[in-house]
């Protein structure tokens, strides 16, 4: 079963504050289908005042809990092997695992040029 989960009510508020970019929705739905047996927990989404992708309208990034997966790096690689952030900036990735002081998690981001399919 696939469903949307969020860390707490503040994250739910973030999710509902601004619309999501259609490509961000597409990646989230892709994750729901691909990892339907795992619990996808959004830990952060829109952040008012954020100067990066978490502050855009429409929203271009969300964070997911990584500890629900047996091998989070395999999931990160799977996302990046199937999605291209921007063909003009091949070093930029859709998914990364990092810790900015709140614990290790996935950061999922898109650009208007994001496409399904990896460009060599």
C-alpha positions in Angstrom: 0.0 0.0 0.0 1.2 3.5 -0.9 0.4 6.6 1.1 1.7 9.9 2.2 3.3 10.1 5.6 4.8 13.1 7.3 7.0 13.5 10.4 4.6 15.7 12.3 1.9 18.3 11.9 4.4 21.1 11.2 5.6 19.1 8.1 2.0 18.6 7.1 1.5 22.4 7.2 4.7 22.8 5.1 3.3 20.3 2.5 0.1 22.3 2.2 1.6 25.8 2.2 2.5 26.0 -1.5 1.8 23.9 -4.5 4.4 21.3 -5.6 6.1 21.5 -8.9 4.6 18.9 -11.2 8.0 17.2 -11.6 8.4 17.0 -7.8 5.0 15.3 -7.7 6.1 12.9 -10.4 9.1 11.8 -8.5 7.1 11.4 -5.3 4.6 9.2 -7.1 7.4 7.3 -8.8 8.8 6.6 -5.3 5.4 5.6 -3.9 5.1 3.0 -6.7 8.7 1.8 -6.7 8.9 1.5 -3.0 5.3 0.7 -2.1 6.3 -1.7 0.6 8.3 1.0 2.4 7.0 3.8 4.5 7.9 7.1 2.8 8.0 9.7 5.5 8.4 13.4 4.5 10.5 15.1 7.1 10.6 18.6 5.5 9.1 20.3 2.5 8.4 24.1 2.1 10.3 26.4 4.4 9.3 30.0 4.4 12.3 32.3 4.0 14.5 29.5 2.6 16.6 30.9 -0.3 17.1 27.5 -1.8 14.8 24.9 -3.4 12.9 24.4 -0.1 11.7 28.0 -0.4 10.4 28.0 -4.0 6.8 28.4 -5.2 6.0 26.0 -6.6 8.0 23.7 -4.3 11.0 22.0 -5.8 12.3 19.9 -2.9 11.3 17.7 0.0 13.2 15.6 2.5 12.5 11.9 3.2 13.5 9.8 6.2 16.3 7.5 5.0 16.4 5.1 8.0 13.2 3.2 6.8 15.3 1.6 4.0 17.6 -1.3 4.5 20.2 0.4 2.2 19.5 4.1 1.7 22.4 4.5 -0.6 21.0 2.0 -3.0 17.7 4.0 -3.0 19.6 7.2 -3.6 21.5 5.6 -6.5 18.2 4.2 -7.9 16.6 7.6 -8.0 19.7 9.2 -9.6 20.0 6.4 -12.2 16.4 7.0 -13.2 16.1 10.8 -13.0 18.3 13.6 -14.4 18.2 16.9 -12.5 19.3 19.1 -15.5 21.0 17.9 -18.7 23.1 21.1 -18.8 24.4 20.5 -15.2 25.1 16.8 -15.1 26.9 17.0 -11.8 23.7 18.1 -10.0 21.6 15.2 -8.6 17.9 14.7 -7.9 18.6 12.7 -4.7 21.3 13.0 -2.1 21.8 11.7 1.4 23.0 14.3 3.9 22.9 15.6 7.4 22.5 19.3 8.0 22.2 18.9 11.8 18.8 17.2 11.9 19.9 13.6 11.1 20.8 11.7 8.0 18.0 12.0 5.4 17.2 12.1 1.7 17.1 15.4 0.0 15.0 15.2 -3.2 15.1 18.2 -5.5 14.1 19.0 -9.1 14.7 21.7 -11.7 12.3 22.7 -14.5 14.7 20.7 -16.7 14.4 17.5 -14.6 13.6 14.5 -16.7 12.8 10.8 -16.2 15.7 8.8 -17.6 19.4 9.2 -17.0 21.4 11.2 -19.6 24.9 9.9 -20.0 
